[in-house]
Amino acid sequence: MTAEGFLEGRRLQLARGVLLQCIMGGYPPARFYGGEDGDLALVADPKQIHRLPWSRQPRALAICDADELSGESSPLSTRGQLKTVIARYAAHGLAPVVATELEFFVFAPNPDPTQPFQPPVGLDGRREDGQSAFSVSSNNGLRPFFSEVYEAMAALGLPRDTFMHEMGVSQFEINLLHGDPLLLADQTFLFKHLLKEVALKHGLTVVCMAKPLAHTAGSSMHIHQSLVELDSGRNVFSDEAGEPTAAFRHFIGGQQACLADFTALLAPNVNSYQRLCHPYASPNNACWSHDNRSAGLRIPASSPVARRVENRLPGADANPYLAIAASLAAGLYGIEQRLEPSAAIQGEFEVPDNLSLPCTLHAALERLKRSQVAKELFGSEFIEGYIATKSLELTSFFDEITAWERRVLAAQA
C-alpha cells in the first residue's frame, strides 16, 4: 500500500482463505474457510509499524490483525488466537510473561536445493569447519552481516539479551528479553524477517528450518513462561517463602496433558521431526525436570522471582504466535482443571509411554484430529482448517522420492 493510502486510513482486505494457504501456495477445500471466500480486514497495530532500515527505498512494515468485516477477530488468525489466550488469563487476574530463544543457521547461497547447505566464506577466505559453540571469535568472518543485524534490531526496537554461536556449524542463537506474549511473538516474527532480508544484502542465506543439516543439532525456539498477578506483578509460580506454588504445579500439569495433542501446532513441518527424532537438546517428550535439557519441560536454575517453565519442543520453524498461544493455553488448561504433574525426572531416564509425543507430522496430525481439548481451546474452525492445510503439505512431501530412497533402495531385489 502507498504511504498516502495508509495514512488516509484506507482499508486493506484479503480473501479469508489466505490464512489457510499452505507453504507450497495451494489451499484446502473452500469449506474450511467459508464457501464464499469472503474478505477479512487487515487492521494495523499502531505499536507495530516499522520503517525498514535495510531498504534503500523508504518502506515500512505494519503488523496487522486479521479481523472479520463485522469487527471481531478471525478465528483463523494465529495472532488473534494468541490475544484470546492472553484475555483468558486476564479473566483470572493473571498475565503471562514469555521469552523466546531463536536459533538459526547462516549459509552461503543455495541455488540448487538438491545440494546440502554450506557455511559461507568468511572474511578470512575460509568456511567454518567443526563446532564453535560459544566461541568469542566464531562469527568474526560474518561481522559485517551481524553488525547490520544489530543496527536493524535497534531501529525496529528489538531489545536483545544475548547473542551467541550455537552447537552447529554456522549456527547462532538470540535470546529476546522477556515480556508480554503478543509483543514477544511480534518481535520474534520481525527478527526472523530482518535476518533473511539483511542476509540477502550480504550475499548470505539465513535458514530457520528445524533441521537443515544432517548429523548436526537442529534449531529450536524454546519458550520461557511465567505468570504474574495483574495488580501486583508478583510471580505466582513462587510463594512468599520462595517455594513452588500450586499454580506452578498445575501449569506444568496442563503442559504435560496437552503437549501430545498440540505437537502439530508446535512442530508444524515434516522437517520439524528430523530435529525431534535426534533427541540431544531437542527432547520429544512431556517430562519435566529441574535444569535437565533432556526433558521437554525444563525448569531453569533461577531465583524464586524468576521461576519459569521452559517449553523445549518448538523448533525455529514454528509460527511464534501459534506456538506461544498453544503453550500458554496448555498451562492455563492445567490451572483451570487443577491438573497435577508427574514426578520430576533427573539424570538419564526412560520416557514413560504417557509422556511420549508424536514423532512424525502424520502422527501429530492424527493426534490433533482426535483432540477435543484443542477444539475447545482454539475452536473447531481453526483446528480443522489447520489440519487440512498441513495435510496438503504432507501429501506434497510424499509426492517426491528422496535421494536416500534412490541411493539405498534402487538396488534391492
Secondary structure as UniProt FT lines:
FT   HELIX           3..7
FT   TURN            8..9
FT   STRAND          12..15
FT   HELIX           16..20
FT   TURN            23..24
FT   HELIX           30..32
FT   TURN            35..36
FT   STRAND          39..51
FT   TURN            53..54
FT   STRAND          60..68
FT   TURN            69..70
FT   TURN            75..76
FT   HELIX           78..91
FT   TURN            92..93
FT   STRAND          94..107
FT   TURN            113..114
FT   TURN            123..124
FT   TURN            133..134
FT   TURN            138..139
FT   HELIX           140..142
FT   HELIX           143..155
FT   TURN            156..157
FT   STRAND          160..165
FT   TURN            169..170
FT   STRAND          171..176
FT   HELIX           181..201
FT   TURN            202..203
FT   STRAND          205..207
FT   TURN            214..215
FT   STRAND          220..229
FT   TURN            230..232
FT   TURN            236..237
FT   TURN            240..241
FT   HELIX           246..266
FT   TURN            270..271
FT   HELIX           272..276
FT   TURN            280..281
FT   STRAND          288..290
FT   TURN            293..294
FT   STRAND          297..299
FT   HELIX           304..306
FT   STRAND          309..311
FT   TURN            316..317
FT   HELIX           320..337
FT   HELIX           353..355
FT   HELIX           361..369
FT   HELIX           372..378
FT   HELIX           380..398
FT   HELIX           403..409
FT   TURN            410..411
//
